[in-house]
Amino acid sequence: MKSPSEIALLTRAIELSVDAQLKAMKMLRPGLYEYQVAARMEYIHKYGGCEREAYAPIVGAGSNSTILHYSSLRSRIEPGDIVVLDVGGQYSGYSADITRTLPADGKFTPRQREIYQVVLGAQNAVLAALKPGMTLGHAGANSLYRIAYEYLNSHGKDRHGHSLGRYFTTDLGHHMGWRCRIPANAIARSSPAW
């Protein structure tokens, strides 16, 4: 259980991370590089008081948006790209983690919208099933992961007619609210991609 002061610190980390996401959304456009978007988000975190990033920033455009924990940040954002922003700040040792998927041009293509709606449907199915006793694990009668997987597998197809569940290759989520205890000399080092 978190104390009121811990919740306040975690809330600040989340607020700054949301601010960074919103600024990135407003600046996002074809022609920018992934590192420029990440740098803007990191600036918002630091300006607001974050001591570091919660993890290596992930800004993946086009095919890079499909790479789990992508961290190269070297590609140019092209017209028609989907861009994944997975960036969070660390405030007083408490970390936020926010991921969003956006169209680079500000508007999804019909196929991008279709896939986005399927993924959103899976998220909503999980939220509707969320209650005490449910788990994030892959197996069991109380598995929220299984609910998401089954939704993805039964809604929509890829270009070859295969169900979409095969592309759900990561976990459903993870816990938040951890406090990092970092030696002062480690703050200058960049955090690992995870």
PyMOL commands that place a pseudoatom at each C-alpha (Angstrom):
pseudoatom trace, name=CA, resn=MET, resi=1, chain=A, elem=C, hetatm=0, pos=[0.000, 0.000, 0.000]
pseudoatom trace, name=CA, resn=LYS, resi=2, chain=A, elem=C, hetatm=0, pos=[1.245, 3.457, -0.879]
pseudoatom trace, name=CA, resn=SER, resi=3, chain=A, elem=C, hetatm=0, pos=[1.209, 6.347, 1.575]
pseudoatom trace, name=CA, resn=PRO, resi=4, chain=A, elem=C, hetatm=0, pos=[-0.427, 9.659, 0.587]
pseudoatom trace, name=CA, resn=SER, resi=5, chain=A, elem=C, hetatm=0, pos=[3.031, 11.188, 0.040]
pseudoatom trace, name=CA, resn=GLU, resi=6, chain=A, elem=C, hetatm=0, pos=[4.060, 8.292, -2.218]
pseudoatom trace, name=CA, resn=ILE, resi=7, chain=A, elem=C, hetatm=0, pos=[0.838, 8.627, -4.205]
pseudoatom trace, name=CA, resn=ALA, resi=8, chain=A, elem=C, hetatm=0, pos=[1.542, 12.351, -4.623]
pseudoatom trace, name=CA, resn=LEU, resi=9, chain=A, elem=C, hetatm=0, pos=[5.033, 11.612, -6.018]
pseudoatom trace, name=CA, resn=LEU, resi=10, chain=A, elem=C, hetatm=0, pos=[3.712, 8.938, -8.368]
pseudoatom trace, name=CA, resn=THR, resi=11, chain=A, elem=C, hetatm=0, pos=[0.931, 11.290, -9.473]
pseudoatom trace, name=CA, resn=ARG, resi=12, chain=A, elem=C, hetatm=0, pos=[3.526, 13.961, -10.316]
pseudoatom trace, name=CA, resn=ALA, resi=13, chain=A, elem=C, hetatm=0, pos=[5.529, 11.448, -12.394]
pseudoatom trace, name=CA, resn=ILE, resi=14, chain=A, elem=C, hetatm=0, pos=[2.342, 10.554, -14.264]
pseudoatom trace, name=CA, resn=GLU, resi=15, chain=A, elem=C, hetatm=0, pos=[1.307, 14.186, -14.779]
pseudoatom trace, name=CA, resn=LEU, resi=16, chain=A, elem=C, hetatm=0, pos=[4.689, 15.082, -16.261]
pseudoatom trace, name=CA, resn=SER, resi=17, chain=A, elem=C, hetatm=0, pos=[4.596, 12.010, -18.477]
pseudoatom trace, name=CA, resn=VAL, resi=18, chain=A, elem=C, hetatm=0, pos=[1.122, 12.930, -19.722]
pseudoatom trace, name=CA, resn=ASP, resi=19, chain=A, elem=C, hetatm=0, pos=[2.342, 16.482, -20.423]
pseudoatom trace, name=CA, resn=ALA, resi=20, chain=A, elem=C, hetatm=0, pos=[5.219, 15.056, -22.463]
pseudoatom trace, name=CA, resn=GLN, resi=21, chain=A, elem=C, hetatm=0, pos=[2.851, 12.801, -24.416]
pseudoatom trace, name=CA, resn=LEU, resi=22, chain=A, elem=C, hetatm=0, pos=[0.559, 15.730, -25.221]
pseudoatom trace, name=CA, resn=LYS, resi=23, chain=A, elem=C, hetatm=0, pos=[3.462, 17.918, -26.375]
pseudoatom trace, name=CA, resn=ALA, resi=24, chain=A, elem=C, hetatm=0, pos=[4.725, 15.079, -28.567]
pseudoatom trace, name=CA, resn=MET, resi=25, chain=A, elem=C, hetatm=0, pos=[1.259, 14.629, -30.088]
pseudoatom trace, name=CA, resn=LYS, resi=26, chain=A, elem=C, hetatm=0, pos=[1.108, 18.311, -30.971]
pseudoatom trace, name=CA, resn=MET, resi=27, chain=A, elem=C, hetatm=0, pos=[4.547, 18.365, -32.603]
pseudoatom trace, name=CA, resn=LEU, resi=28, chain=A, elem=C, hetatm=0, pos=[4.328, 14.999, -34.376]
pseudoatom trace, name=CA, resn=ARG, resi=29, chain=A, elem=C, hetatm=0, pos=[4.506, 15.230, -38.164]
pseudoatom trace, name=CA, resn=PRO, resi=30, chain=A, elem=C, hetatm=0, pos=[6.282, 13.628, -41.099]
pseudoatom trace, name=CA, resn=GLY, resi=31, chain=A, elem=C, hetatm=0, pos=[9.826, 14.903, -41.572]
pseudoatom trace, name=CA, resn=LEU, resi=32, chain=A, elem=C, hetatm=0, pos=[10.840, 14.840, -37.917]
pseudoatom trace, name=CA, resn=TYR, resi=33, chain=A, elem=C, hetatm=0, pos=[13.196, 12.205, -36.593]
pseudoatom trace, name=CA, resn=GLU, resi=34, chain=A, elem=C, hetatm=0, pos=[12.277, 9.835, -33.794]
pseudoatom trace, name=CA, resn=TYR, resi=35, chain=A, elem=C, hetatm=0, pos=[15.044, 11.303, -31.610]
pseudoatom trace, name=CA, resn=GLN, resi=36, chain=A, elem=C, hetatm=0, pos=[13.564, 14.805, -31.956]
pseudoatom trace, name=CA, resn=VAL, resi=37, chain=A, elem=C, hetatm=0, pos=[10.242, 13.633, -30.536]
pseudoatom trace, name=CA, resn=ALA, resi=38, chain=A, elem=C, hetatm=0, pos=[11.988, 11.741, -27.723]
pseudoatom trace, name=CA, resn=ALA, resi=39, chain=A, elem=C, hetatm=0, pos=[14.146, 14.785, -26.909]
pseudoatom trace, name=CA, resn=ARG, resi=40, chain=A, elem=C, hetatm=0, pos=[11.074, 17.004, -26.597]
pseudoatom trace, name=CA, resn=MET, resi=41, chain=A, elem=C, hetatm=0, pos=[9.470, 14.523, -24.210]
pseudoatom trace, name=CA, resn=GLU, resi=42, chain=A, elem=C, hetatm=0, pos=[12.644, 14.248, -22.126]
pseudoatom trace, name=CA, resn=TYR, resi=43, chain=A, elem=C, hetatm=0, pos=[12.825, 18.050, -21.965]
pseudoatom trace, name=CA, resn=ILE, resi=44, chain=A, elem=C, hetatm=0, pos=[9.270, 18.246, -20.580]
pseudoatom trace, name=CA, resn=HIS, resi=45, chain=A, elem=C, hetatm=0, pos=[10.169, 15.671, -17.914]
pseudoatom trace, name=CA, resn=LYS, resi=46, chain=A, elem=C, hetatm=0, pos=[13.339, 17.477, -16.854]
pseudoatom trace, name=CA, resn=TYR, resi=47, chain=A, elem=C, hetatm=0, pos=[11.722, 20.916, -16.943]
pseudoatom trace, name=CA, resn=GLY, resi=48, chain=A, elem=C, hetatm=0, pos=[9.001, 19.620, -14.617]
pseudoatom trace, name=CA, resn=GLY, resi=49, chain=A, elem=C, hetatm=0, pos=[11.482, 18.166, -12.136]
pseudoatom trace, name=CA, resn=CYS, resi=50, chain=A, elem=C, hetatm=0, pos=[12.033, 14.561, -13.200]
pseudoatom trace, name=CA, resn=GLU, resi=51, chain=A, elem=C, hetatm=0, pos=[15.540, 13.437, -12.330]
pseudoatom trace, name=CA, resn=ARG, resi=52, chain=A, elem=C, hetatm=0, pos=[15.675, 10.986, -15.255]
pseudoatom trace, name=CA, resn=GLU, resi=53, chain=A, elem=C, hetatm=0, pos=[13.665, 8.911, -17.646]
pseudoatom trace, name=CA, resn=ALA, resi=54, chain=A, elem=C, hetatm=0, pos=[11.948, 5.879, -16.146]
pseudoatom trace, name=CA, resn=TYR, resi=55, chain=A, elem=C, hetatm=0, pos=[13.443, 3.786, -18.992]
pseudoatom trace, name=CA, resn=ALA, resi=56, chain=A, elem=C, hetatm=0, pos=[15.047, 4.434, -22.368]
pseudoatom trace, name=CA, resn=PRO, resi=57, chain=A, elem=C, hetatm=0, pos=[12.521, 6.412, -24.451]
pseudoatom trace, name=CA, resn=ILE, resi=58, chain=A, elem=C, hetatm=0, pos=[10.783, 4.468, -27.202]
pseudoatom trace, name=CA, resn=VAL, resi=59, chain=A, elem=C, hetatm=0, pos=[9.657, 6.459, -30.230]
pseudoatom trace, name=CA, resn=GLY, resi=60, chain=A, elem=C, hetatm=0, pos=[9.160, 4.095, -33.148]
pseudoatom trace, name=CA, resn=ALA, resi=61, chain=A, elem=C, hetatm=0, pos=[7.871, 5.182, -36.548]
pseudoatom trace, name=CA, resn=GLY, resi=62, chain=A, elem=C, hetatm=0, pos=[6.690, 2.924, -39.359]
pseudoatom trace, name=CA, resn=SER, resi=63, chain=A, elem=C, hetatm=0, pos=[8.061, -0.603, -39.032]
pseudoatom trace, name=CA, resn=ASN, resi=64, chain=A, elem=C, hetatm=0, pos=[9.952, 0.485, -35.883]
pseudoatom trace, name=CA, resn=SER, resi=65, chain=A, elem=C, hetatm=0, pos=[6.573, 0.835, -34.153]
pseudoatom trace, name=CA, resn=THR, resi=66, chain=A, elem=C, hetatm=0, pos=[6.316, -2.973, -34.120]
pseudoatom trace, name=CA, resn=ILE, resi=67, chain=A, elem=C, hetatm=0, pos=[9.662, -3.604, -32.385]
pseudoatom trace, name=CA, resn=LEU, resi=68, chain=A, elem=C, hetatm=0, pos=[9.278, -4.255, -28.666]
pseudoatom trace, name=CA, resn=HIS, resi=69, chain=A, elem=C, hetatm=0, pos=[11.555, -1.924, -26.680]
pseudoatom trace, name=CA, resn=TYR, resi=70, chain=A, elem=C, hetatm=0, pos=[12.864, -0.232, -29.813]
pseudoatom trace, name=CA, resn=SER, resi=71, chain=A, elem=C, hetatm=0, pos=[15.475, 2.348, -28.805]
pseudoatom trace, name=CA, resn=SER, resi=72, chain=A, elem=C, hetatm=0, pos=[17.537, 3.318, -31.863]
pseudoatom trace, name=CA, resn=LEU, resi=73, chain=A, elem=C, hetatm=0, pos=[15.577, 6.566, -32.446]
pseudoatom trace, name=CA, resn=ARG, resi=74, chain=A, elem=C, hetatm=0, pos=[17.308, 7.256, -35.751]
pseudoatom trace, name=CA, resn=SER, resi=75, chain=A, elem=C, hetatm=0, pos=[14.541, 6.969, -38.355]
pseudoatom trace, name=CA, resn=ARG, resi=76, chain=A, elem=C, hetatm=0, pos=[12.755, 9.799, -40.060]
pseudoatom trace, name=CA, resn=ILE, resi=77, chain=A, elem=C, hetatm=0, pos=[8.985, 9.885, -39.608]
pseudoatom trace, name=CA, resn=GLU, resi=78, chain=A, elem=C, hetatm=0, pos=[7.382, 9.440, -43.022]
pseudoatom trace, name=CA, resn=PRO, resi=79, chain=A, elem=C, hetatm=0, pos=[3.892, 10.319, -44.306]
pseudoatom trace, name=CA, resn=GLY, resi=80, chain=A, elem=C, hetatm=0, pos=[1.455, 7.526, -43.461]
pseudoatom trace, name=CA, resn=ASP, resi=81, chain=A, elem=C, hetatm=0, pos=[3.571, 6.165, -40.594]
pseudoatom trace, name=CA, resn=ILE, resi=82, chain=A, elem=C, hetatm=0, pos=[2.184, 4.983, -37.309]
pseudoatom trace, name=CA, resn=VAL, resi=83, chain=A, elem=C, hetatm=0, pos=[4.299, 6.229, -34.395]
pseudoatom trace, name=CA, resn=VAL, resi=84, chain=A, elem=C, hetatm=0, pos=[4.493, 4.514, -31.007]
pseudoatom trace, name=CA, resn=LEU, resi=85, chain=A, elem=C, hetatm=0, pos=[5.421, 6.748, -28.066]
pseudoatom trace, name=CA, resn=ASP, resi=86, chain=A, elem=C, hetatm=0, pos=[6.421, 4.772, -24.968]
pseudoatom trace, name=CA, resn=VAL, resi=87, chain=A, elem=C, hetatm=0, pos=[8.061, 7.286, -22.661]
pseudoatom trace, name=CA, resn=GLY, resi=88, chain=A, elem=C, hetatm=0, pos=[7.806, 7.921, -18.942]
pseudoatom trace, name=CA, resn=GLY, resi=89, chain=A, elem=C, hetatm=0, pos=[9.527, 10.171, -16.453]
pseudoatom trace, name=CA, resn=GLN, resi=90, chain=A, elem=C, hetatm=0, pos=[10.902, 9.373, -13.018]
pseudoatom trace, name=CA, resn=TYR, resi=91, chain=A, elem=C, hetatm=0, pos=[10.035, 11.872, -10.286]
pseudoatom trace, name=CA, resn=SER, resi=92, chain=A, elem=C, hetatm=0, pos=[11.640, 11.489, -6.844]
pseudoatom trace, name=CA, resn=GLY, resi=93, chain=A, elem=C, hetatm=0, pos=[12.269, 7.844, -7.637]
pseudoatom trace, name=CA, resn=TYR, resi=94, chain=A, elem=C, hetatm=0, pos=[8.706, 7.066, -8.756]
pseudoatom trace, name=CA, resn=SER, resi=95, chain=A, elem=C, hetatm=0, pos=[8.236, 6.115, -12.383]
pseudoatom trace, name=CA, resn=ALA, resi=96, chain=A, elem=C, hetatm=0, pos=[5.423, 6.497, -14.877]
pseudoatom trace, name=CA, resn=ASP, resi=97, chain=A, elem=C, hetatm=0, pos=[4.983, 4.422, -18.030]
pseudoatom trace, name=CA, resn=ILE, resi=98, chain=A, elem=C, hetatm=0, pos=[2.669, 5.665, -20.778]
pseudoatom trace, name=CA, resn=THR, resi=99, chain=A, elem=C, hetatm=0, pos=[2.363, 4.299, -24.312]
pseudoatom trace, name=CA, resn=ARG, resi=100, chain=A, elem=C, hetatm=0, pos=[0.347, 5.772, -27.160]
pseudoatom trace, name=CA, resn=THR, resi=101, chain=A, elem=C, hetatm=0, pos=[0.025, 4.940, -30.863]
pseudoatom trace, name=CA, resn=LEU, resi=102, chain=A, elem=C, hetatm=0, pos=[-0.538, 7.839, -33.240]
pseudoatom trace, name=CA, resn=PRO, resi=103, chain=A, elem=C, hetatm=0, pos=[-0.738, 8.502, -36.967]
pseudoatom trace, name=CA, resn=ALA, resi=104, chain=A, elem=C, hetatm=0, pos=[2.157, 10.717, -38.092]
pseudoatom trace, name=CA, resn=ASP, resi=105, chain=A, elem=C, hetatm=0, pos=[-0.119, 12.789, -40.346]
pseudoatom trace, name=CA, resn=GLY, resi=106, chain=A, elem=C, hetatm=0, pos=[-2.815, 13.219, -37.684]
pseudoatom trace, name=CA, resn=LYS, resi=107, chain=A, elem=C, hetatm=0, pos=[-5.248, 10.801, -39.361]
pseudoatom trace, name=CA, resn=PHE, resi=108, chain=A, elem=C, hetatm=0, pos=[-5.329, 7.018, -39.502]
pseudoatom trace, name=CA, resn=THR, resi=109, chain=A, elem=C, hetatm=0, pos=[-5.657, 5.233, -42.819]
pseudoatom trace, name=CA, resn=PRO, resi=110, chain=A, elem=C, hetatm=0, pos=[-8.740, 2.957, -42.911]
pseudoatom trace, name=CA, resn=ARG, resi=111, chain=A, elem=C, hetatm=0, pos=[-6.589, -0.130, -42.224]
pseudoatom trace, name=CA, resn=GLN, resi=112, chain=A, elem=C, hetatm=0, pos=[-4.700, 1.574, -39.390]
pseudoatom trace, name=CA, resn=ARG, resi=113, chain=A, elem=C, hetatm=0, pos=[-8.017, 2.612, -37.841]
pseudoatom trace, name=CA, resn=GLU, resi=114, chain=A, elem=C, hetatm=0, pos=[-9.345, -0.929, -38.169]
pseudoatom trace, name=CA, resn=ILE, resi=115, chain=A, elem=C, hetatm=0, pos=[-6.352, -2.410, -36.317]
pseudoatom trace, name=CA, resn=TYR, resi=116, chain=A, elem=C, hetatm=0, pos=[-6.409, 0.394, -33.741]
pseudoatom trace, name=CA, resn=GLN, resi=117, chain=A, elem=C, hetatm=0, pos=[-10.101, -0.320, -33.048]
pseudoatom trace, name=CA, resn=VAL, resi=118, chain=A, elem=C, hetatm=0, pos=[-9.415, -4.039, -32.565]
pseudoatom trace, name=CA, resn=VAL, resi=119, chain=A, elem=C, hetatm=0, pos=[-6.633, -3.306, -30.059]
pseudoatom trace, name=CA, resn=LEU, resi=120, chain=A, elem=C, hetatm=0, pos=[-8.837, -0.741, -28.292]
pseudoatom trace, name=CA, resn=GLY, resi=121, chain=A, elem=C, hetatm=0, pos=[-11.617, -3.343, -28.153]
pseudoatom trace, name=CA, resn=ALA, resi=122, chain=A, elem=C, hetatm=0, pos=[-9.247, -5.801, -26.476]
pseudoatom trace, name=CA, resn=GLN, resi=123, chain=A, elem=C, hetatm=0, pos=[-8.254, -3.137, -23.944]
pseudoatom trace, name=CA, resn=ASN, resi=124, chain=A, elem=C, hetatm=0, pos=[-11.909, -2.362, -23.210]
pseudoatom trace, name=CA, resn=ALA, resi=125, chain=A, elem=C, hetatm=0, pos=[-12.695, -6.084, -22.789]
pseudoatom trace, name=CA, resn=VAL, resi=126, chain=A, elem=C, hetatm=0, pos=[-9.915, -6.321, -20.198]
pseudoatom trace, name=CA, resn=LEU, resi=127, chain=A, elem=C, hetatm=0, pos=[-11.109, -3.189, -18.376]
pseudoatom trace, name=CA, resn=ALA, resi=128, chain=A, elem=C, hetatm=0, pos=[-14.661, -4.567, -18.270]
pseudoatom trace, name=CA, resn=ALA, resi=129, chain=A, elem=C, hetatm=0, pos=[-13.380, -7.809, -16.717]
pseudoatom trace, name=CA, resn=LEU, resi=130, chain=A, elem=C, hetatm=0, pos=[-11.059, -6.122, -14.226]
pseudoatom trace, name=CA, resn=LYS, resi=131, chain=A, elem=C, hetatm=0, pos=[-11.945, -6.974, -10.617]
pseudoatom trace, name=CA, resn=PRO, resi=132, chain=A, elem=C, hetatm=0, pos=[-10.227, -8.362, -7.535]
pseudoatom trace, name=CA, resn=GLY, resi=133, chain=A, elem=C, hetatm=0, pos=[-8.818, -11.815, -8.167]
pseudoatom trace, name=CA, resn=MET, resi=134, chain=A, elem=C, hetatm=0, pos=[-7.996, -11.293, -11.839]
pseudoatom trace, name=CA, resn=THR, resi=135, chain=A, elem=C, hetatm=0, pos=[-4.359, -11.785, -12.871]
pseudoatom trace, name=CA, resn=LEU, resi=136, chain=A, elem=C, hetatm=0, pos=[-1.980, -10.457, -15.531]
pseudoatom trace, name=CA, resn=GLY, resi=137, chain=A, elem=C, hetatm=0, pos=[-0.630, -13.966, -16.139]
pseudoatom trace, name=CA, resn=HIS, resi=138, chain=A, elem=C, hetatm=0, pos=[-1.047, -15.851, -19.407]
pseudoatom trace, name=CA, resn=ALA, resi=139, chain=A, elem=C, hetatm=0, pos=[-2.967, -18.826, -17.999]
pseudoatom trace, name=CA, resn=GLY, resi=140, chain=A, elem=C, hetatm=0, pos=[-5.841, -19.580, -15.685]
pseudoatom trace, name=CA, resn=ALA, resi=141, chain=A, elem=C, hetatm=0, pos=[-9.528, -18.818, -15.430]
pseudoatom trace, name=CA, resn=ASN, resi=142, chain=A, elem=C, hetatm=0, pos=[-8.801, -15.329, -14.058]
pseudoatom trace, name=CA, resn=SER, resi=143, chain=A, elem=C, hetatm=0, pos=[-6.317, -14.305, -16.751]
pseudoatom trace, name=CA, resn=LEU, resi=144, chain=A, elem=C, hetatm=0, pos=[-6.807, -10.808, -18.126]
pseudoatom trace, name=CA, resn=TYR, resi=145, chain=A, elem=C, hetatm=0, pos=[-4.128, -11.632, -20.692]
pseudoatom trace, name=CA, resn=ARG, resi=146, chain=A, elem=C, hetatm=0, pos=[-6.285, -14.494, -21.978]
pseudoatom trace, name=CA, resn=ILE, resi=147, chain=A, elem=C, hetatm=0, pos=[-9.251, -12.130, -22.372]
pseudoatom trace, name=CA, resn=ALA, resi=148, chain=A, elem=C, hetatm=0, pos=[-7.153, -9.735, -24.462]
pseudoatom trace, name=CA, resn=TYR, resi=149, chain=A, elem=C, hetatm=0, pos=[-5.657, -12.562, -26.520]
pseudoatom trace, name=CA, resn=GLU, resi=150, chain=A, elem=C, hetatm=0, pos=[-9.035, -14.134, -27.256]
pseudoatom trace, name=CA, resn=TYR, resi=151, chain=A, elem=C, hetatm=0, pos=[-10.473, -10.770, -28.267]
pseudoatom trace, name=CA, resn=LEU, resi=152, chain=A, elem=C, hetatm=0, pos=[-7.579, -10.085, -30.633]
pseudoatom trace, name=CA, resn=ASN, resi=153, chain=A, elem=C, hetatm=0, pos=[-7.782, -13.612, -32.002]
pseudoatom trace, name=CA, resn=SER, resi=154, chain=A, elem=C, hetatm=0, pos=[-11.504, -13.351, -32.751]
pseudoatom trace, name=CA, resn=HIS, resi=155, chain=A, elem=C, hetatm=0, pos=[-11.638, -9.821, -34.189]
pseudoatom trace, name=CA, resn=GLY, resi=156, chain=A, elem=C, hetatm=0, pos=[-9.955, -8.853, -37.412]
pseudoatom trace, name=CA, resn=LYS, resi=157, chain=A, elem=C, hetatm=0, pos=[-7.403, -10.539, -39.623]
pseudoatom trace, name=CA, resn=ASP, resi=158, chain=A, elem=C, hetatm=0, pos=[-3.957, -9.688, -40.954]
pseudoatom trace, name=CA, resn=ARG, resi=159, chain=A, elem=C, hetatm=0, pos=[-3.266, -9.214, -44.674]
pseudoatom trace, name=CA, resn=HIS, resi=160, chain=A, elem=C, hetatm=0, pos=[-2.964, -12.976, -45.108]
pseudoatom trace, name=CA, resn=GLY, resi=161, chain=A, elem=C, hetatm=0, pos=[-6.235, -13.826, -43.351]
pseudoatom trace, name=CA, resn=HIS, resi=162, chain=A, elem=C, hetatm=0, pos=[-4.630, -14.963, -40.102]
pseudoatom trace, name=CA, resn=SER, resi=163, chain=A, elem=C, hetatm=0, pos=[-6.121, -14.075, -36.735]
pseudoatom trace, name=CA, resn=LEU, resi=164, chain=A, elem=C, hetatm=0, pos=[-4.465, -11.193, -34.909]
pseudoatom trace, name=CA, resn=GLY, resi=165, chain=A, elem=C, hetatm=0, pos=[-3.747, -13.053, -31.644]
pseudoatom trace, name=CA, resn=ARG, resi=166, chain=A, elem=C, hetatm=0, pos=[-0.460, -14.298, -33.114]
pseudoatom trace, name=CA, resn=TYR, resi=167, chain=A, elem=C, hetatm=0, pos=[0.878, -10.729, -32.917]
pseudoatom trace, name=CA, resn=PHE, resi=168, chain=A, elem=C, hetatm=0, pos=[0.223, -10.388, -29.186]
pseudoatom trace, name=CA, resn=THR, resi=169, chain=A, elem=C, hetatm=0, pos=[3.754, -11.401, -28.185]
pseudoatom trace, name=CA, resn=THR, resi=170, chain=A, elem=C, hetatm=0, pos=[4.216, -9.400, -25.008]
pseudoatom trace, name=CA, resn=ASP, resi=171, chain=A, elem=C, hetatm=0, pos=[2.629, -9.240, -21.585]
pseudoatom trace, name=CA, resn=LEU, resi=172, chain=A, elem=C, hetatm=0, pos=[-0.620, -7.418, -20.974]
pseudoatom trace, name=CA, resn=GLY, resi=173, chain=A, elem=C, hetatm=0, pos=[0.966, -4.925, -18.611]
pseudoatom trace, name=CA, resn=HIS, resi=174, chain=A, elem=C, hetatm=0, pos=[2.985, -4.538, -15.459]
pseudoatom trace, name=CA, resn=HIS, resi=175, chain=A, elem=C, hetatm=0, pos=[2.752, -3.012, -12.024]
pseudoatom trace, name=CA, resn=MET, resi=176, chain=A, elem=C, hetatm=0, pos=[3.449, 0.648, -11.389]
pseudoatom trace, name=CA, resn=GLY, resi=177, chain=A, elem=C, hetatm=0, pos=[4.539, 2.666, -8.426]
pseudoatom trace, name=CA, resn=TRP, resi=178, chain=A, elem=C, hetatm=0, pos=[7.974, 1.275, -7.766]
pseudoatom trace, name=CA, resn=ARG, resi=179, chain=A, elem=C, hetatm=0, pos=[10.571, 3.444, -6.130]
pseudoatom trace, name=CA, resn=CYS, resi=180, chain=A, elem=C, hetatm=0, pos=[14.037, 3.271, -7.599]
pseudoatom trace, name=CA, resn=ARG, resi=181, chain=A, elem=C, hetatm=0, pos=[16.969, 3.645, -5.269]
pseudoatom trace, name=CA, resn=ILE, resi=182, chain=A, elem=C, hetatm=0, pos=[19.844, 4.760, -7.435]
pseudoatom trace, name=CA, resn=PRO, resi=183, chain=A, elem=C, hetatm=0, pos=[23.331, 5.771, -6.379]
pseudoatom trace, name=CA, resn=ALA, resi=184, chain=A, elem=C, hetatm=0, pos=[23.962, 9.453, -7.101]
pseudoatom trace, name=CA, resn=ASN, resi=185, chain=A, elem=C, hetatm=0, pos=[26.687, 8.636, -9.634]
pseudoatom trace, name=CA, resn=ALA, resi=186, chain=A, elem=C, hetatm=0, pos=[24.303, 6.413, -11.646]
pseudoatom trace, name=CA, resn=ILE, resi=187, chain=A, elem=C, hetatm=0, pos=[21.834, 9.218, -12.369]
pseudoatom trace, name=CA, resn=ALA, resi=188, chain=A, elem=C, hetatm=0, pos=[23.948, 10.486, -15.250]
pseudoatom trace, name=CA, resn=ARG, resi=189, chain=A, elem=C, hetatm=0, pos=[23.910, 7.092, -16.975]
pseudoatom trace, name=CA, resn=SER, resi=190, chain=A, elem=C, hetatm=0, pos=[21.048, 6.359, -19.333]
pseudoatom trace, name=CA, resn=SER, resi=191, chain=A, elem=C, hetatm=0, pos=[18.551, 3.780, -18.173]
pseudoatom trace, name=CA, resn=PRO, resi=192, chain=A, elem=C, hetatm=0, pos=[18.462, 0.378, -19.894]
pseudoatom trace, name=CA, resn=ALA, resi=193, chain=A, elem=C, hetatm=0, pos=[15.795, -0.454, -22.452]
pseudoatom trace, name=CA, resn=TRP, resi=194, chain=A, elem=C, hetatm=0, pos=[13.260, -2.869, -21.002]
for i in range(1, 194): cmd.bond("trace and resi %d" % i, "trace and resi %d" % (i + 1))
show_as sticks, trace
zoom trace
